[in-house]
Each structure stands twice: as C-alpha cells, then as structure tokens.
Amino acid sequence: MAKKGSAKNTKNKALHSKLMERKKNKLRDEKIAHKEKLRAIIKKSQENTNL
C-alpha cells in the first residue's frame, strides 16, 4: 500500500537547493566586488605613479 500524505523528501530538497543557490550567488557577488576593489586600488596607484 502506498503512503498517504505529501512526498517524503521534496520540500527539504527544494529548500536546500534554494539555499545553496543563494550561497553561490553571494560568493560570486563577493568575488566580483573584491576584484573591482582591487582594480580601483591598482588604478589609483598607477595614477599616482604617473604624476
């Protein structure tokens, strides 16, 4: 006999994958922001040395 009620593992899997996507997006955004900060610092130092 089949069990009654909702499927056993679907809610938890959906929540987990949603959280993992958020984590990936956050890490990617932080990585991009870090690169931009470094570029700005390098550009500023190059401008100072060119003067």
Beta strands, then each sheet from edge to edge (+ up, - down):
end
